[in-house]
Amino acid sequence: MATVADNLIARLSGIRDRARTSRKSVLRWRLFEMLAAGDVIAVFGGMAVASAFRLHDVWSEQTVKILLVLIPVFVGLSLNNRAYGIAVLENWRLGVRRSLSSLVMTGFIVVGIGFALKVSSEYSRLAIGVGFGISAALLVLFRYLVKHAVTWLTADGLYEEVVLCDNVAAIARPGTKILHADALGLKPILTSPQMLDRIGKALRSADRVVVVCEPGRRRAWTLALKGLGTNIEVLIPEVEQLGLLSTSYYGDQLTAVVAQGPLGAGDEIVKRCFDLAALFLVSPIFLLVTAAAALAIKLEDGGPIFFVQSRIGRGNRQFRMYKFRSMRVAEHDAQGHQSTRRDDDRVTRVGRLLRKTSIDELPQLFNVLKGDMSIVGPRPHAVGSTAGDALFWEVDERYWLRHAAKPGLTGLAQVRGFRGATSTAADLTNRIQADLEYLSGWTLTRDLRILLATVRVILHPNAF
């Protein structure tokens, strides 16, 4: 038994080694064929097992007729749903979803054909239903097994990556082949068919070619390689510091896209409607709490009810933000140089309660109504805010990036517990990281989740 197992492992290892040394495009086609064959086997097996249990005959006439219609339809729909593309090799769950979708659609089509031909009564509905269920289970199981086969056979990647170096060094990555143009005698000479032939043969197996050369030779290599019919890229390290996102055009001139707004025009409208709807829903409670807070503030020291401070908003534009006054009038910090400390003697008794319950932030709903703020977004900071002894933008140069959207009453940083005083650089960095994460993928669903999660952190140890 051990000898058989050893032989099997040796044969599989041989297949893996040959796969890794052959063209990866050929390997991908073999994997596609494996997926297609597995799906067909899963569908056939499910129907056969159901027929054996229900009809006591694997090759019953009923089963054969169903399979003759079902399998071609299923394969056609799977191809149309791209169930055998490169994406499903990289993400097996995506392949499962696409194959199951094809199976469900196939079921509807087969049932529809049966009704149209008035032959549905001749077939066992239970056997067909059980057959589809078993086929779906086998399909998921097989895709899961193929996932491990893909991982094993393509440990160095699914694509044949080649880095072509022309008198410039490049760092080798796992699964990447480095070719030195000078060692192979390759030059981007467009007037020499023989040279272009040599280049084409040297890069025949490449799925992706990355050219590393001096700036003055990039155009020549680009023109020499565009005819290869594969992905060609040119390494441009000097644009990395720009944070390049993509490219566009100004007239007929190429531009580098270094920033994009987190919200499109449609998203802006949806987010604004969400803000106004939330304002409408909370307005009765807001008016009652405002009246009670205003009365308490006035009764304590007779000073102004609201504290107004300049904060940094969208587009790094400053606006006047409202809060319930929680400090003594004579000790206000209009520029925000000094964060509120625990047991800060500048805070009044009423102010301490307002800050502890986050009620002091409620007047910012006026800012939401004005359009300066949103319900959910990065929290706005005062111009002179500091982390330790340094201004926020001195601590982290990404600080200004967080102002790409309207500031909010609450945000991702707050529900993660990053609130209160910024005593250290880490206090600020954590908040900036969360804010940038929020901006990277806005959805209304995320705003709702953040708003609901805020309820849990209204009473927070760092609220003082």
C-alpha positions in Angstrom: 0.0 0.0 0.0 2.8 2.3 0.9 4.5 1.6 -2.5 1.3 2.5 -4.4 1.0 5.8 -2.4 4.7 6.6 -3.0 4.3 6.0 -6.8 1.2 8.2 -6.9 3.0 11.0 -5.1 6.0 10.6 -7.4 3.7 10.8 -10.5 1.9 13.9 -9.2 5.2 15.5 -8.4 6.4 14.8 -11.9 3.2 16.5 -13.3 3.9 19.5 -11.1 7.5 19.8 -12.1 6.6 19.6 -15.8 3.9 22.2 -15.3 6.3 24.6 -13.7 8.8 24.3 -16.5 6.3 24.5 -19.3 4.6 27.5 -20.7 2.1 28.8 -18.1 -0.4 29.5 -20.9 -0.5 25.8 -21.7 -0.9 25.0 -18.0 -3.8 27.5 -17.7 -5.6 25.7 -20.6 -5.1 22.4 -18.9 -6.6 23.8 -15.7 -9.5 25.2 -17.7 -10.1 21.8 -19.2 -9.9 20.3 -15.8 -12.6 22.7 -14.5 -14.9 22.0 -17.5 -14.5 18.3 -17.2 -15.1 18.4 -13.5 -18.3 20.4 -13.9 -19.6 18.0 -16.5 -18.7 15.0 -14.2 -20.5 16.7 -11.3 -23.7 17.3 -13.2 -23.6 13.8 -14.7 -22.8 12.2 -11.3 -25.6 14.1 -9.5 -28.2 13.0 -12.0 -26.9 9.4 -12.1 -26.9 9.0 -8.3 -30.4 10.5 -8.1 -31.6 8.1 -10.8 -30.1 5.1 -9.1 -31.8 5.9 -5.8 -35.1 7.0 -7.2 -35.5 5.0 -10.4 -33.1 2.1 -9.4 -31.4 2.5 -12.8 -28.4 4.7 -13.5 -28.9 4.5 -17.2 -32.6 4.9 -17.3 -34.1 6.3 -20.5 -35.4 9.3 -18.5 -31.9 10.1 -17.2 -30.2 9.8 -20.6 -32.7 12.1 -22.2 -32.3 14.7 -19.5 -28.5 14.6 -19.7 -28.5 15.0 -23.5 -30.3 18.3 -23.0 -28.9 19.4 -19.7 -25.1 19.0 -20.2 -24.9 21.0 -23.5 -27.0 23.8 -22.1 -25.0 23.8 -18.8 -21.7 24.0 -20.6 -22.9 26.7 -23.0 -24.2 28.8 -20.0 -21.0 28.2 -18.1 -18.9 29.5 -21.0 -21.1 32.5 -21.3 -20.8 33.2 -17.5 -17.0 32.9 -17.8 -16.9 30.0 -15.4 -13.6 28.9 -16.9 -11.7 32.2 -17.1 -8.4 33.2 -15.4 -10.4 35.0 -12.7 -11.9 31.7 -11.4 -8.4 30.2 -11.1 -7.4 33.1 -8.9 -10.7 33.1 -6.9 -12.3 29.7 -6.6 -15.4 31.1 -4.8 -16.1 33.3 -7.9 -15.9 30.1 -10.0 -18.4 28.4 -7.7 -20.8 31.2 -7.9 -20.7 31.3 -11.7 -21.0 27.6 -12.1 -23.9 27.4 -9.7 -25.6 30.3 -11.4 -25.2 28.4 -14.7 -26.7 25.2 -13.1 -29.7 27.1 -11.8 -30.3 28.7 -15.1 -30.0 25.3 -16.8 -32.6 23.9 -14.4 -35.1 26.6 -15.4 -34.4 26.0 -19.1 -34.8 22.2 -18.9 -38.0 22.6 -16.9 -39.3 25.1 -19.5 -38.5 22.8 -22.3 -40.4 20.0 -20.6 -43.5 22.2 -20.2 -43.2 23.5 -23.8 -43.1 19.9 -25.2 -45.7 18.7 -22.7 -43.5 15.9 -21.5 -42.8 17.1 -18.0 -45.3 14.6 -16.5 -43.2 11.7 -17.8 -40.3 12.5 -15.6 -39.8 12.2 -11.9 -39.7 15.7 -10.4 -38.2 14.3 -7.2 -35.4 12.6 -9.1 -34.6 15.8 -11.1 -34.6 17.9 -8.0 -32.4 15.6 -6.0 -30.1 15.3 -9.1 -29.7 19.0 -9.3 -29.0 19.2 -5.5 -26.3 16.5 -5.6 -24.8 18.1 -8.8 -24.5 21.4 -7.0 -22.8 19.8 -4.0 -20.4 17.8 -6.2 -19.6 21.0 -8.2 -18.7 22.9 -5.1 -16.5 20.0 -3.8 -14.7 19.6 -7.1 -14.0 23.4 -7.4 -12.6 23.3 -3.9 -10.3 20.4 -4.8 -9.2 22.2 -8.0 -8.3 25.3 -5.9 -5.7 23.2 -4.1 -4.5 21.8 -7.4 -4.1 25.3 -8.7 -2.2 26.4 -5.6 0.1 23.4 -5.9 0.8 23.6 -9.6 1.2 27.3 -9.8 3.1 28.2 -6.7 5.1 30.7 -8.8 2.1 32.3 -10.3 -0.4 31.8 -13.2 1.4 34.2 -15.5 4.8 34.0 -17.2 6.4 37.3 -16.1 9.6 38.5 -17.8 11.6 41.5 -16.8 13.7 42.8 -19.7 16.7 44.8 -18.4 18.7 47.1 -20.6 21.8 48.1 -18.7 19.6 48.7 -15.6 19.4 46.3 -12.6 16.1 44.9 -11.5 15.2 43.0 -8.4 14.0 39.5 -9.1 10.6 38.4 -7.7 9.5 34.8 -7.1 8.2 33.3 -10.4 9.7 36.1 -12.5 12.3 35.5 -15.2 15.0 38.2 -15.6 16.5 38.7 -19.1 19.4 41.0 -19.7 19.2 42.5 -23.1 22.9 43.2 -23.4 23.8 39.6 -22.5 21.4 38.3 -25.2 22.4 40.8 -27.8 18.9 42.3 -27.9 18.5 46.0 -29.0 15.4 48.0 -29.9 16.4 48.5 -33.5 13.2 49.1 -35.5 15.0 49.0 -38.9 16.2 45.5 -38.3 13.6 42.7 -38.9 16.3 40.2 -37.8 16.7 41.9 -34.4 12.9 42.1 -33.9 12.7 38.4 -34.7 15.3 37.7 -32.1 13.4 39.8 -29.5 10.1 38.0 -30.4 11.6 34.6 -30.0 13.3 35.5 -26.7 9.9 36.7 -25.3 7.7 34.1 -27.0 6.4 32.5 -23.7 5.9 35.8 -21.8 2.4 36.8 -20.7 3.7 40.0 -19.3 6.9 41.9 -20.1 8.2 44.6 -17.8 10.9 46.8 -19.4 13.6 48.3 -17.2 15.8 50.8 -19.0 17.1 54.3 -19.1 14.5 57.0 -19.8 16.0 57.8 -23.2 15.4 54.2 -24.4 11.9 53.7 -23.2 10.2 54.8 -26.4 12.4 52.6 -28.6 11.7 49.5 -26.5 8.0 50.3 -26.4 7.8 50.5 -30.2 9.9 47.3 -30.6 7.7 45.3 -28.2 4.1 46.5 -29.0 3.9 43.9 -31.8 4.4 40.9 -29.4 0.7 40.6 -28.7 1.2 40.4 -25.0 1.1 42.8 -22.0 4.0 45.3 -22.2 4.8 47.6 -19.3 7.6 50.1 -18.8 9.0 50.7 -15.3 8.9 54.4 -14.4 10.2 54.7 -10.9 10.2 58.5 -10.9 6.4 58.7 -11.0 6.1 56.5 -7.9 6.5 59.5 -5.6 3.5 61.1 -7.3 1.2 58.3 -6.1 0.0 57.6 -9.7 -3.5 56.1 -9.9 -4.0 55.9 -13.7 -3.5 57.9 -16.8 -5.7 60.2 -18.8 -5.5 62.8 -21.6 -5.5 66.6 -21.8 -6.4 67.0 -25.4 -3.9 64.7 -27.1 -1.4 64.9 -24.2 -1.0 62.2 -21.6 -1.6 63.1 -18.0 -0.9 61.3 -14.7 -4.0 60.8 -12.5 -2.7 61.2 -9.0 -6.1 61.6 -7.1 -9.7 60.9 -7.6 -12.7 62.1 -5.6 -14.1 59.3 -3.3 -17.6 60.1 -4.4 -19.1 60.4 -7.9 -21.9 62.8 -8.7 -24.6 60.1 -8.0 -22.9 59.1 -4.7 -22.9 62.8 -3.6 -26.6 63.0 -4.2 -27.3 59.7 -2.3 -25.1 60.8 0.6 -26.8 64.2 0.9 -30.2 62.6 0.8 -29.1 60.3 3.5 -27.9 63.2 5.7 -31.2 65.1 5.2 -33.3 62.0 6.0 -31.3 61.4 9.2 -31.7 65.0 10.2 -35.5 64.8 9.7 -35.7 61.6 11.8 -33.7 62.9 14.8 -35.0 66.5 14.7 -37.6 66.0 17.5 -35.1 64.5 19.9 -32.5 67.0 18.8 -34.7 70.0 19.6 -35.6 68.6 23.1 -31.9 67.8 24.0 -30.8 71.2 22.7 -33.4 73.0 24.8 -32.3 71.1 27.9 -28.6 71.6 27.3 -29.0 75.3 26.6 -30.9 75.7 29.8 -28.3 73.8 31.8 -25.4 75.9 30.3 -27.1 79.2 31.0 -28.0 78.2 34.6 -24.4 77.2 35.4 -22.5 80.4 34.4 -24.8 82.5 32.2 -22.3 82.3 29.3 -23.0 81.6 25.6 -24.6 78.3 24.8 -22.6 77.5 21.7 -18.9 77.3 21.1 -17.9 78.2 17.5 -14.5 77.2 16.2 -12.8 77.2 12.8 -12.2 73.6 11.6 -10.7 72.1 8.4 -13.3 70.7 6.1 -13.6 69.3 2.6 -11.0 70.4 0.1 -8.9 71.7 3.1 -11.4 74.7 3.3 -12.1 76.0 6.7 -15.6 76.4 8.1 -17.2 77.4 11.4 -18.2 74.4 13.4 -20.8 74.5 16.3 -20.6 72.7 19.6 -22.3 73.1 23.0 -19.9 75.2 25.1 -18.3 72.8 27.7 -15.5 75.1 28.9 -15.3 78.3 30.9 -15.7 81.3 28.6 -12.3 82.8 29.6 -10.4 79.6 28.9 -11.5 78.7 25.4 -8.9 77.5 23.0 -10.1 78.9 19.7 -7.2 77.5 17.7 -7.3 74.0 19.3 -3.6 74.0 20.4 -4.3 72.1 23.6 -6.4 69.0 23.5 -8.8 68.4 26.3 -7.2 66.3 29.1 -8.8 63.9 31.5 -10.0 65.9 34.5 -9.3 69.2 32.6 -10.0 72.1 35.0 -11.2 74.2 32.0 -14.3 72.0 31.6 -17.4 73.1 33.5 -19.6 70.6 35.5 -22.3 70.7 32.8 -19.7 70.6 30.1 -18.2 67.4 31.6 -21.6 65.7 31.3 -22.1 66.9 27.8 -18.7 65.7 26.7 -19.0 62.3 28.5 -22.3 61.6 26.6 -21.1 63.2 23.4 -24.1 65.6 23.5 -21.7 68.5 23.1 -21.3 67.4 19.4 -25.1 67.6 18.6 -25.1 71.3 17.3 -23.0 70.0 14.4 -26.3 68.9 12.9 -26.6 72.6 12.0 -23.4 72.2 10.0 -24.9 69.1 8.3 -28.0 71.2 7.4 -25.8 73.9 6.0 -23.8 71.4 3.9 -20.5 71.9 5.7 -20.5 68.5 7.2 -22.1 65.0 6.7 -23.5 62.5 9.2 -20.6 60.1 8.6 -17.1 61.2 7.5 -13.6 62.0 8.9 -13.9 64.1 12.0 -12.9 67.8 11.4 -9.9 69.1 13.4 -9.0 72.6 14.5 -6.2 74.4 12.6 -3.8 74.3 15.5 -4.4 70.7 16.6 -1.3 68.9 17.7 -0.1 65.3 18.4 2.4 65.6 21.1 4.3 68.8 20.3 3.9 68.7 16.5 1.0 70.0 14.3 -1.0 67.2 12.7 0.4 67.7 9.2 3.9 67.7 10.6 3.3 64.3 12.1 1.9 62.6 8.9 2.0 64.1 5.4 -1.1 62.1 4.5 -3.1 64.3 6.9 -4.4 66.5 4.1 -5.6 63.6 2.1 -8.4 62.9 4.6 -10.2 66.1 3.6 -11.3 64.7 0.2 -14.8 64.3 1.5 -17.0 66.3 3.9 -16.2 65.8 7.6 -18.7 64.0 9.7 -20.2 63.8 13.1 -18.9 60.3 13.4 -16.5 58.2 11.4 -14.7 54.9 11.0 -11.9 56.1 13.3 -14.4 56.9 16.1 -16.2 53.5 16.0 -12.8 51.9 16.2 -12.1 53.7 19.4 -9.6 56.3 18.0 -11.0 59.4 19.7 -10.0 61.7 22.6 -6.7 63.5 23.1 -3.9 63.0 20.6 -1.0 62.7 23.1 1.3 60.8 20.7 1.9 60.5 17.0 0.4 57.0 17.0 -2.9 58.5 18.2 -3.1 60.6 15.1 -1.7 58.0 12.7 -4.4 55.5 13.7 -7.1 58.0 12.9 -5.6 59.0 9.6 -5.3 55.4 8.5 -9.0 54.7 9.4 -10.1 57.9 7.6 -8.2 57.0 4.4 -9.7 53.5 4.5 -13.2 55.0 4.7 -12.5 57.3 1.7 -11.1 54.4 -0.3 -14.4 52.7 -0.8 -17.5 54.7 0.1 -20.9 52.9 0.2 -24.2 53.9 1.8 -24.2 50.5 3.5 -20.9 51.3 5.2 -22.3 54.7 6.4 -25.2 52.9 7.9 -23.0 50.4 9.7 -20.8 53.1 11.0 -23.8 55.1 12.2 -25.2 52.0 14.0 -21.8 51.2 15.5 -21.6 54.8 16.9 -24.3 53.9 19.4 -21.8 51.6 21.1 -19.1 54.3 21.5 -21.1 57.3 22.6 -20.1 56.6 26.1 -16.4 56.0 25.6 -13.5 56.1 28.1 -11.7 58.7 25.9 -14.7 61.0 25.9 -13.8 63.6 28.5 
